[in-house]
Amino acid sequence: MIRLHHTPGSRSMRILWLLEEMGLDCEVRSYSLTDGSLRAPEFLALSPAGRIPALEIDGQVIFESGAIVEYLTEVQGQLAPKPGEAERAAFLSWVHFAETQANILQALNIHHIFLRPESARSAPLMALDTKRLTVTMKALERHLAGRDWLLSDFSAADCMLGFNIDAMFRFVRPESFPAIVAYRDRVKARPAYQRALAKAGGDAIYTQDFYELPDA
Ligand SMILES: N[C@@H](CCC(=O)N[C@@H](CS)C(=O)NCC(=O)O)C(=O)O
């Protein structure tokens, strides 16, 4: 039995999608980001920082989406180059790059969406994080120009990074990023992505297509 601890719209989509790519079924247990259930002792016993995702598999619990991706690809022997193989370093770099970018997106989510009252928000910090996000998007745009996936073929690194794309375009307009837009379209066309999306239960985070920066 594989059980995924999940929140709609969160990083657990990476794992839901990867499991679908691997043809592995899982039970999904859903949580709210805001009702305190992620700080309950039973959840902290699974994920010590109180974060989603956590995955119960093979009689153990794994937390951190990047660790789950590395574990699943190792155990299943698919969707990642093995240690010593040519693209292994690139695979690990993009898996962890995706999480660097997700942390910036998370900061923007907190400022734009979760922090209340609005007067508690910091316009300079929001502008700074938008610039930091843009740096990661420019790097991604350069890397994706002329290629379909992060590595020479689709890999689990695409599940880590592909999840970020919808969130990126909530804060930075897509016009300057044609390679990322085309990559997003390839991601969305994957049957496993669509099956995962159907299981994911929607998006519990965004209520607007785009979030403008407030006046500084
Ligand atoms: N580095 C962690 C980050 C996990 C994380 O922050 N998840 C978010 C949802 S996308 C969460 O649980 N937020 C709840 C909170 O911050 O209290 C990972 O990749 O799994």
PDBQT file of the ligand as one rigid body, heavy atoms in Angstrom, charges set to zero:
ROOT
HETATM    1  N1  LIG A 301      10.839  21.262   0.835  1.00  0.00    +0.000 N 
HETATM    2  C1  LIG A 301       9.540  20.709   1.119  1.00  0.00    +0.000 C 
HETATM    3  C2  LIG A 301       8.514  21.829   1.226  1.00  0.00    +0.000 C 
HETATM    4  C3  LIG A 301       7.153  21.317   1.613  1.00  0.00    +0.000 C 
HETATM    5  C4  LIG A 301       6.131  22.441   1.786  1.00  0.00    +0.000 C 
HETATM    6  O1  LIG A 301       6.460  23.551   2.228  1.00  0.00    +0.000 OA
HETATM    7  N2  LIG A 301       4.872  22.139   1.464  1.00  0.00    +0.000 N 
HETATM    8  C5  LIG A 301       3.802  23.094   1.625  1.00  0.00    +0.000 C 
HETATM    9  C6  LIG A 301       2.683  22.790   0.644  1.00  0.00    +0.000 C 
HETATM   10  S1  LIG A 301       3.226  22.997  -1.012  1.00  0.00    +0.000 SA
HETATM   11  C7  LIG A 301       3.262  22.997   3.030  1.00  0.00    +0.000 C 
HETATM   12  O2  LIG A 301       3.156  21.935   3.562  1.00  0.00    +0.000 OA
HETATM   13  N3  LIG A 301       2.919  24.146   3.628  1.00  0.00    +0.000 N 
HETATM   14  C8  LIG A 301       2.334  24.177   4.924  1.00  0.00    +0.000 C 
HETATM   15  C9  LIG A 301       3.080  25.076   5.851  1.00  0.00    +0.000 C 
HETATM   16  O3  LIG A 301       4.044  25.738   5.430  1.00  0.00    +0.000 OA
HETATM   17  O4  LIG A 301       2.692  25.129   7.007  1.00  0.00    +0.000 OA
HETATM   18  C10 LIG A 301       9.161  19.678   0.049  1.00  0.00    +0.000 C 
HETATM   19  O5  LIG A 301       9.631  19.831  -1.079  1.00  0.00    +0.000 OA
HETATM   20  O6  LIG A 301       8.411  18.735   0.349  1.00  0.00    +0.000 OA
ENDROOT
TORSDOF 0
